[in-house]
Amino acid sequence: MAAPFTRLTTTEAAFAADVTVAQVNRIVDEKILPAALYSASGKRTFLAEASIPIAFYFKTAEHLTAPARLLVIQHARTRCRNWEEWRECRVQEGPITVSFTEVLNRVEQRMEEMKQARAAVSEDPEILSGTPVVKGTRVPV
């Protein structure tokens, strides 16, 4: 399955990676996430595949040190440039091999949930001046 979205807001990236918005901002502010995966001009946006290293960084914190996680992300980024490449991405650091399959599967599941949630929302300039609402209602999201 390819990513159902191409660009994500900070909140969407946090949801997809199953982390907090503060953690997503931290990974950008501390230059942990490769710059090619996000745009910080104006409102921050992220390529959908940025959710994979974001999730990896925080979900492996109890297993790998921060420098080790950063090194794995840097090496992975040289080999895994799109969604499908992340699926098969393996990084070998000394005696340790890291696979992103489990992280990617969880991110895909959460993106599917986000896709379904988006389908339940509509925006119409004639309804509440274009405020996003639950489809078929005037209830703001």
PyMOL commands that place a pseudoatom at each C-alpha (Angstrom):
pseudoatom trace, name=CA, resn=MET, resi=1, chain=A, elem=C, hetatm=0, pos=[0.000, 0.000, 0.000]
pseudoatom trace, name=CA, resn=ALA, resi=2, chain=A, elem=C, hetatm=0, pos=[1.289, 3.437, -0.860]
pseudoatom trace, name=CA, resn=ALA, resi=3, chain=A, elem=C, hetatm=0, pos=[0.836, 6.357, 1.489]
pseudoatom trace, name=CA, resn=PRO, resi=4, chain=A, elem=C, hetatm=0, pos=[-2.726, 7.701, 1.183]
pseudoatom trace, name=CA, resn=PHE, resi=5, chain=A, elem=C, hetatm=0, pos=[-1.441, 11.260, 1.667]
pseudoatom trace, name=CA, resn=THR, resi=6, chain=A, elem=C, hetatm=0, pos=[1.504, 13.089, 0.194]
pseudoatom trace, name=CA, resn=ARG, resi=7, chain=A, elem=C, hetatm=0, pos=[1.799, 16.017, 2.657]
pseudoatom trace, name=CA, resn=LEU, resi=8, chain=A, elem=C, hetatm=0, pos=[0.829, 16.049, 6.306]
pseudoatom trace, name=CA, resn=THR, resi=9, chain=A, elem=C, hetatm=0, pos=[0.363, 18.799, 8.868]
pseudoatom trace, name=CA, resn=THR, resi=10, chain=A, elem=C, hetatm=0, pos=[2.261, 18.534, 12.143]
pseudoatom trace, name=CA, resn=THR, resi=11, chain=A, elem=C, hetatm=0, pos=[-0.850, 17.136, 13.833]
pseudoatom trace, name=CA, resn=GLU, resi=12, chain=A, elem=C, hetatm=0, pos=[-1.388, 14.572, 11.063]
pseudoatom trace, name=CA, resn=ALA, resi=13, chain=A, elem=C, hetatm=0, pos=[2.269, 13.495, 11.162]
pseudoatom trace, name=CA, resn=ALA, resi=14, chain=A, elem=C, hetatm=0, pos=[1.989, 13.078, 14.937]
pseudoatom trace, name=CA, resn=PHE, resi=15, chain=A, elem=C, hetatm=0, pos=[-1.166, 10.979, 14.556]
pseudoatom trace, name=CA, resn=ALA, resi=16, chain=A, elem=C, hetatm=0, pos=[0.347, 8.801, 11.817]
pseudoatom trace, name=CA, resn=ALA, resi=17, chain=A, elem=C, hetatm=0, pos=[3.528, 8.232, 13.858]
pseudoatom trace, name=CA, resn=ASP, resi=18, chain=A, elem=C, hetatm=0, pos=[1.505, 7.702, 17.066]
pseudoatom trace, name=CA, resn=VAL, resi=19, chain=A, elem=C, hetatm=0, pos=[3.468, 10.372, 18.942]
pseudoatom trace, name=CA, resn=THR, resi=20, chain=A, elem=C, hetatm=0, pos=[2.641, 13.811, 20.318]
pseudoatom trace, name=CA, resn=VAL, resi=21, chain=A, elem=C, hetatm=0, pos=[2.765, 17.058, 18.363]
pseudoatom trace, name=CA, resn=ALA, resi=22, chain=A, elem=C, hetatm=0, pos=[5.483, 18.205, 20.778]
pseudoatom trace, name=CA, resn=GLN, resi=23, chain=A, elem=C, hetatm=0, pos=[7.584, 15.160, 19.797]
pseudoatom trace, name=CA, resn=VAL, resi=24, chain=A, elem=C, hetatm=0, pos=[7.166, 15.930, 16.096]
pseudoatom trace, name=CA, resn=ASN, resi=25, chain=A, elem=C, hetatm=0, pos=[8.230, 19.528, 16.677]
pseudoatom trace, name=CA, resn=ARG, resi=26, chain=A, elem=C, hetatm=0, pos=[11.168, 18.338, 18.780]
pseudoatom trace, name=CA, resn=ILE, resi=27, chain=A, elem=C, hetatm=0, pos=[12.438, 15.976, 16.088]
pseudoatom trace, name=CA, resn=VAL, resi=28, chain=A, elem=C, hetatm=0, pos=[12.449, 18.919, 13.650]
pseudoatom trace, name=CA, resn=ASP, resi=29, chain=A, elem=C, hetatm=0, pos=[13.843, 21.525, 16.063]
pseudoatom trace, name=CA, resn=GLU, resi=30, chain=A, elem=C, hetatm=0, pos=[16.682, 19.240, 17.110]
pseudoatom trace, name=CA, resn=LYS, resi=31, chain=A, elem=C, hetatm=0, pos=[17.457, 18.433, 13.450]
pseudoatom trace, name=CA, resn=ILE, resi=32, chain=A, elem=C, hetatm=0, pos=[16.881, 14.709, 13.974]
pseudoatom trace, name=CA, resn=LEU, resi=33, chain=A, elem=C, hetatm=0, pos=[14.528, 14.375, 11.006]
pseudoatom trace, name=CA, resn=PRO, resi=34, chain=A, elem=C, hetatm=0, pos=[16.261, 14.817, 7.633]
pseudoatom trace, name=CA, resn=ALA, resi=35, chain=A, elem=C, hetatm=0, pos=[15.329, 18.219, 6.192]
pseudoatom trace, name=CA, resn=ALA, resi=36, chain=A, elem=C, hetatm=0, pos=[14.199, 16.670, 2.898]
pseudoatom trace, name=CA, resn=LEU, resi=37, chain=A, elem=C, hetatm=0, pos=[11.220, 15.143, 4.738]
pseudoatom trace, name=CA, resn=TYR, resi=38, chain=A, elem=C, hetatm=0, pos=[9.612, 18.386, 5.878]
pseudoatom trace, name=CA, resn=SER, resi=39, chain=A, elem=C, hetatm=0, pos=[9.094, 22.031, 5.050]
pseudoatom trace, name=CA, resn=ALA, resi=40, chain=A, elem=C, hetatm=0, pos=[9.438, 24.623, 7.779]
pseudoatom trace, name=CA, resn=SER, resi=41, chain=A, elem=C, hetatm=0, pos=[8.691, 27.698, 5.687]
pseudoatom trace, name=CA, resn=GLY, resi=42, chain=A, elem=C, hetatm=0, pos=[5.537, 29.088, 7.211]
pseudoatom trace, name=CA, resn=LYS, resi=43, chain=A, elem=C, hetatm=0, pos=[3.391, 26.274, 8.565]
pseudoatom trace, name=CA, resn=ARG, resi=44, chain=A, elem=C, hetatm=0, pos=[5.331, 23.015, 8.953]
pseudoatom trace, name=CA, resn=THR, resi=45, chain=A, elem=C, hetatm=0, pos=[4.338, 20.236, 6.590]
pseudoatom trace, name=CA, resn=PHE, resi=46, chain=A, elem=C, hetatm=0, pos=[5.779, 16.757, 6.218]
pseudoatom trace, name=CA, resn=LEU, resi=47, chain=A, elem=C, hetatm=0, pos=[6.090, 14.225, 3.461]
pseudoatom trace, name=CA, resn=ALA, resi=48, chain=A, elem=C, hetatm=0, pos=[3.926, 11.236, 4.393]
pseudoatom trace, name=CA, resn=GLU, resi=49, chain=A, elem=C, hetatm=0, pos=[6.988, 9.002, 4.672]
pseudoatom trace, name=CA, resn=ALA, resi=50, chain=A, elem=C, hetatm=0, pos=[8.410, 11.289, 7.389]
pseudoatom trace, name=CA, resn=SER, resi=51, chain=A, elem=C, hetatm=0, pos=[6.026, 9.506, 9.762]
pseudoatom trace, name=CA, resn=ILE, resi=52, chain=A, elem=C, hetatm=0, pos=[8.157, 6.368, 9.481]
pseudoatom trace, name=CA, resn=PRO, resi=53, chain=A, elem=C, hetatm=0, pos=[11.428, 7.744, 10.914]
pseudoatom trace, name=CA, resn=ILE, resi=54, chain=A, elem=C, hetatm=0, pos=[9.443, 9.856, 13.406]
pseudoatom trace, name=CA, resn=ALA, resi=55, chain=A, elem=C, hetatm=0, pos=[7.699, 6.736, 14.710]
pseudoatom trace, name=CA, resn=PHE, resi=56, chain=A, elem=C, hetatm=0, pos=[10.951, 4.759, 14.643]
pseudoatom trace, name=CA, resn=TYR, resi=57, chain=A, elem=C, hetatm=0, pos=[12.836, 7.414, 16.622]
pseudoatom trace, name=CA, resn=PHE, resi=58, chain=A, elem=C, hetatm=0, pos=[10.356, 7.526, 19.487]
pseudoatom trace, name=CA, resn=LYS, resi=59, chain=A, elem=C, hetatm=0, pos=[9.151, 3.902, 19.489]
pseudoatom trace, name=CA, resn=THR, resi=60, chain=A, elem=C, hetatm=0, pos=[12.695, 2.519, 19.777]
pseudoatom trace, name=CA, resn=ALA, resi=61, chain=A, elem=C, hetatm=0, pos=[13.859, 4.868, 22.538]
pseudoatom trace, name=CA, resn=GLU, resi=62, chain=A, elem=C, hetatm=0, pos=[13.923, 2.123, 25.151]
pseudoatom trace, name=CA, resn=HIS, resi=63, chain=A, elem=C, hetatm=0, pos=[16.012, -0.134, 22.895]
pseudoatom trace, name=CA, resn=LEU, resi=64, chain=A, elem=C, hetatm=0, pos=[18.515, 2.203, 21.215]
pseudoatom trace, name=CA, resn=THR, resi=65, chain=A, elem=C, hetatm=0, pos=[20.387, 5.284, 22.348]
pseudoatom trace, name=CA, resn=ALA, resi=66, chain=A, elem=C, hetatm=0, pos=[19.532, 8.616, 20.727]
pseudoatom trace, name=CA, resn=PRO, resi=67, chain=A, elem=C, hetatm=0, pos=[22.804, 8.698, 18.733]
pseudoatom trace, name=CA, resn=ALA, resi=68, chain=A, elem=C, hetatm=0, pos=[22.162, 5.135, 17.502]
pseudoatom trace, name=CA, resn=ARG, resi=69, chain=A, elem=C, hetatm=0, pos=[18.616, 6.007, 16.415]
pseudoatom trace, name=CA, resn=LEU, resi=70, chain=A, elem=C, hetatm=0, pos=[19.877, 9.103, 14.633]
pseudoatom trace, name=CA, resn=LEU, resi=71, chain=A, elem=C, hetatm=0, pos=[22.548, 7.078, 12.828]
pseudoatom trace, name=CA, resn=VAL, resi=72, chain=A, elem=C, hetatm=0, pos=[19.994, 4.467, 11.733]
pseudoatom trace, name=CA, resn=ILE, resi=73, chain=A, elem=C, hetatm=0, pos=[17.680, 7.199, 10.384]
pseudoatom trace, name=CA, resn=GLN, resi=74, chain=A, elem=C, hetatm=0, pos=[20.557, 8.838, 8.514]
pseudoatom trace, name=CA, resn=HIS, resi=75, chain=A, elem=C, hetatm=0, pos=[21.629, 5.541, 6.944]
pseudoatom trace, name=CA, resn=ALA, resi=76, chain=A, elem=C, hetatm=0, pos=[18.048, 4.547, 6.143]
pseudoatom trace, name=CA, resn=ARG, resi=77, chain=A, elem=C, hetatm=0, pos=[17.421, 7.857, 4.424]
pseudoatom trace, name=CA, resn=THR, resi=78, chain=A, elem=C, hetatm=0, pos=[20.253, 7.191, 1.951]
pseudoatom trace, name=CA, resn=ARG, resi=79, chain=A, elem=C, hetatm=0, pos=[18.572, 3.904, 0.937]
pseudoatom trace, name=CA, resn=CYS, resi=80, chain=A, elem=C, hetatm=0, pos=[14.879, 4.525, 1.527]
pseudoatom trace, name=CA, resn=ARG, resi=81, chain=A, elem=C, hetatm=0, pos=[13.598, 7.530, -0.361]
pseudoatom trace, name=CA, resn=ASN, resi=82, chain=A, elem=C, hetatm=0, pos=[9.951, 6.629, -0.950]
pseudoatom trace, name=CA, resn=TRP, resi=83, chain=A, elem=C, hetatm=0, pos=[7.161, 4.694, 0.696]
pseudoatom trace, name=CA, resn=GLU, resi=84, chain=A, elem=C, hetatm=0, pos=[7.812, 1.365, -1.037]
pseudoatom trace, name=CA, resn=GLU, resi=85, chain=A, elem=C, hetatm=0, pos=[11.554, 1.499, -0.342]
pseudoatom trace, name=CA, resn=TRP, resi=86, chain=A, elem=C, hetatm=0, pos=[10.821, 1.970, 3.375]
pseudoatom trace, name=CA, resn=ARG, resi=87, chain=A, elem=C, hetatm=0, pos=[8.833, -1.295, 3.285]
pseudoatom trace, name=CA, resn=GLU, resi=88, chain=A, elem=C, hetatm=0, pos=[11.974, -3.287, 2.475]
pseudoatom trace, name=CA, resn=CYS, resi=89, chain=A, elem=C, hetatm=0, pos=[14.443, -0.985, 4.208]
pseudoatom trace, name=CA, resn=ARG, resi=90, chain=A, elem=C, hetatm=0, pos=[17.067, -2.659, 6.385]
pseudoatom trace, name=CA, resn=VAL, resi=91, chain=A, elem=C, hetatm=0, pos=[19.950, -0.886, 8.079]
pseudoatom trace, name=CA, resn=GLN, resi=92, chain=A, elem=C, hetatm=0, pos=[22.928, -2.777, 9.425]
pseudoatom trace, name=CA, resn=GLU, resi=93, chain=A, elem=C, hetatm=0, pos=[24.980, -1.081, 12.125]
pseudoatom trace, name=CA, resn=GLY, resi=94, chain=A, elem=C, hetatm=0, pos=[27.655, -3.445, 13.392]
pseudoatom trace, name=CA, resn=PRO, resi=95, chain=A, elem=C, hetatm=0, pos=[25.940, -6.567, 14.748]
pseudoatom trace, name=CA, resn=ILE, resi=96, chain=A, elem=C, hetatm=0, pos=[22.481, -4.952, 14.725]
pseudoatom trace, name=CA, resn=THR, resi=97, chain=A, elem=C, hetatm=0, pos=[20.071, -5.012, 11.784]
pseudoatom trace, name=CA, resn=VAL, resi=98, chain=A, elem=C, hetatm=0, pos=[17.077, -2.702, 11.868]
pseudoatom trace, name=CA, resn=SER, resi=99, chain=A, elem=C, hetatm=0, pos=[13.952, -3.347, 9.801]
pseudoatom trace, name=CA, resn=PHE, resi=100, chain=A, elem=C, hetatm=0, pos=[11.268, -0.695, 9.406]
pseudoatom trace, name=CA, resn=THR, resi=101, chain=A, elem=C, hetatm=0, pos=[8.480, -3.131, 8.472]
pseudoatom trace, name=CA, resn=GLU, resi=102, chain=A, elem=C, hetatm=0, pos=[6.699, -3.138, 11.841]
pseudoatom trace, name=CA, resn=VAL, resi=103, chain=A, elem=C, hetatm=0, pos=[6.899, 0.656, 12.139]
pseudoatom trace, name=CA, resn=LEU, resi=104, chain=A, elem=C, hetatm=0, pos=[5.666, 1.101, 8.577]
pseudoatom trace, name=CA, resn=ASN, resi=105, chain=A, elem=C, hetatm=0, pos=[2.730, -1.272, 9.123]
pseudoatom trace, name=CA, resn=ARG, resi=106, chain=A, elem=C, hetatm=0, pos=[1.590, 0.717, 12.178]
pseudoatom trace, name=CA, resn=VAL, resi=107, chain=A, elem=C, hetatm=0, pos=[1.975, 4.034, 10.336]
pseudoatom trace, name=CA, resn=GLU, resi=108, chain=A, elem=C, hetatm=0, pos=[-0.052, 2.666, 7.410]
pseudoatom trace, name=CA, resn=GLN, resi=109, chain=A, elem=C, hetatm=0, pos=[-2.793, 1.526, 9.783]
pseudoatom trace, name=CA, resn=ARG, resi=110, chain=A, elem=C, hetatm=0, pos=[-3.006, 4.973, 11.381]
pseudoatom trace, name=CA, resn=MET, resi=111, chain=A, elem=C, hetatm=0, pos=[-2.981, 6.695, 7.987]
pseudoatom trace, name=CA, resn=GLU, resi=112, chain=A, elem=C, hetatm=0, pos=[-5.909, 4.518, 6.919]
pseudoatom trace, name=CA, resn=GLU, resi=113, chain=A, elem=C, hetatm=0, pos=[-7.759, 5.610, 10.068]
pseudoatom trace, name=CA, resn=MET, resi=114, chain=A, elem=C, hetatm=0, pos=[-6.971, 9.236, 9.181]
pseudoatom trace, name=CA, resn=LYS, resi=115, chain=A, elem=C, hetatm=0, pos=[-8.232, 8.687, 5.627]
pseudoatom trace, name=CA, resn=GLN, resi=116, chain=A, elem=C, hetatm=0, pos=[-11.516, 7.312, 6.961]
pseudoatom trace, name=CA, resn=ALA, resi=117, chain=A, elem=C, hetatm=0, pos=[-11.865, 10.247, 9.350]
pseudoatom trace, name=CA, resn=ARG, resi=118, chain=A, elem=C, hetatm=0, pos=[-11.241, 12.727, 6.536]
pseudoatom trace, name=CA, resn=ALA, resi=119, chain=A, elem=C, hetatm=0, pos=[-13.966, 11.043, 4.475]
pseudoatom trace, name=CA, resn=ALA, resi=120, chain=A, elem=C, hetatm=0, pos=[-16.453, 11.865, 7.248]
pseudoatom trace, name=CA, resn=VAL, resi=121, chain=A, elem=C, hetatm=0, pos=[-15.694, 15.611, 7.018]
pseudoatom trace, name=CA, resn=SER, resi=122, chain=A, elem=C, hetatm=0, pos=[-16.861, 18.156, 4.480]
pseudoatom trace, name=CA, resn=GLU, resi=123, chain=A, elem=C, hetatm=0, pos=[-16.031, 21.779, 3.810]
pseudoatom trace, name=CA, resn=ASP, resi=124, chain=A, elem=C, hetatm=0, pos=[-18.535, 23.965, 2.013]
pseudoatom trace, name=CA, resn=PRO, resi=125, chain=A, elem=C, hetatm=0, pos=[-18.430, 27.762, 1.887]
pseudoatom trace, name=CA, resn=GLU, resi=126, chain=A, elem=C, hetatm=0, pos=[-22.222, 27.713, 2.210]
pseudoatom trace, name=CA, resn=ILE, resi=127, chain=A, elem=C, hetatm=0, pos=[-22.108, 25.789, 5.501]
pseudoatom trace, name=CA, resn=LEU, resi=128, chain=A, elem=C, hetatm=0, pos=[-20.705, 27.671, 8.501]
pseudoatom trace, name=CA, resn=SER, resi=129, chain=A, elem=C, hetatm=0, pos=[-18.568, 29.813, 6.165]
pseudoatom trace, name=CA, resn=GLY, resi=130, chain=A, elem=C, hetatm=0, pos=[-16.498, 26.827, 5.086]
pseudoatom trace, name=CA, resn=THR, resi=131, chain=A, elem=C, hetatm=0, pos=[-15.682, 25.538, 8.549]
pseudoatom trace, name=CA, resn=PRO, resi=132, chain=A, elem=C, hetatm=0, pos=[-15.027, 21.772, 8.350]
pseudoatom trace, name=CA, resn=VAL, resi=133, chain=A, elem=C, hetatm=0, pos=[-18.100, 19.885, 9.575]
pseudoatom trace, name=CA, resn=VAL, resi=134, chain=A, elem=C, hetatm=0, pos=[-19.204, 16.293, 10.020]
pseudoatom trace, name=CA, resn=LYS, resi=135, chain=A, elem=C, hetatm=0, pos=[-20.714, 15.367, 6.642]
pseudoatom trace, name=CA, resn=GLY, resi=136, chain=A, elem=C, hetatm=0, pos=[-24.450, 15.923, 6.452]
pseudoatom trace, name=CA, resn=THR, resi=137, chain=A, elem=C, hetatm=0, pos=[-24.532, 18.107, 9.565]
pseudoatom trace, name=CA, resn=ARG, resi=138, chain=A, elem=C, hetatm=0, pos=[-23.595, 21.576, 10.736]
pseudoatom trace, name=CA, resn=VAL, resi=139, chain=A, elem=C, hetatm=0, pos=[-21.482, 20.156, 13.547]
pseudoatom trace, name=CA, resn=PRO, resi=140, chain=A, elem=C, hetatm=0, pos=[-17.955, 21.617, 13.352]
pseudoatom trace, name=CA, resn=VAL, resi=141, chain=A, elem=C, hetatm=0, pos=[-15.031, 19.255, 13.491]
for i in range(1, 141): cmd.bond("trace and resi %d" % i, "trace and resi %d" % (i + 1))
show_as sticks, trace
zoom trace
